[in-house]
Amino acid sequence: MELNQTDFQLFDREIYTFKQLKEQASAQEIEEIKADYKKQWQKWKMLQLEVAKELPVAYGMQKPKVESWTNGWNLRSHFWSAYRSEDRQQENACMAVLLNKKQFQVYLMFQHYKSDERSGGVEEYNELLATLSEWSKQVAIERYYIWPQVEHELVDHLPLATYLADPKGQEALREAMEDRSFQIGRLFFKTDCPVEDLVAETTKALNELAPLYFALKK
């Protein structure tokens, strides 16, 4: 499966709400947009299922959560999927995959949305920052980025190598996190296309992030 320009272009639009679309586009145009979304989302869903098959059975991630292409009132500005172990479905931490108009990212995150309904504290999660220097020795660090959770997904994130080499930058990140968390992941940009074996690349990144995810398990 290949990542190409079309995958990014789907989200390169100014209007996402159906209410606004109905005011500015014909019924036929809206149906064409929906058809494009459904087609690309099926590719997205297939990617997640193929990746799940390639992950070690011991992870217990054979059924990733694949978010829908619409929330009922809006088209999504990105596609998103979460990977949690079967025995950790009610925890805030997860590995995830996201595609927006700028980048495809495989990353570790703390899901703040409805976090009070799940287990796992943000303080424990943020302790992983102290382990990143050692962890980074096992990955191709030039492909990894780190950013505060509150930072918008379309902002240019900080390269992990830059973060690790700059103590002042590390303190700046902690301040930018406020009372939230950080996210860390491998990014593929629109300019990197085509990425020919997307299943293999996604699986590789999840496997690289897995030690951080499982380090949180008690």
Secondary structure as UniProt FT lines:
FT   HELIX           5..9
FT   TURN            10..11
FT   HELIX           18..24
FT   HELIX           27..54
FT   HELIX           57..59
FT   STRAND          65..66
FT   STRAND          74..75
FT   STRAND          79..83
FT   HELIX           86..88
FT   TURN            89..90
FT   STRAND          93..99
FT   STRAND          103..110
FT   TURN            113..114
FT   HELIX           115..117
FT   HELIX           122..126
FT   HELIX           127..131
FT   HELIX           132..135
FT   HELIX           136..138
FT   HELIX           141..143
FT   STRAND          144..148
FT   TURN            149..150
FT   TURN            153..154
FT   STRAND          158..159
FT   HELIX           160..165
FT   HELIX           167..177
FT   TURN            178..179
FT   STRAND          182..189
FT   HELIX           190..192
FT   HELIX           198..215
//
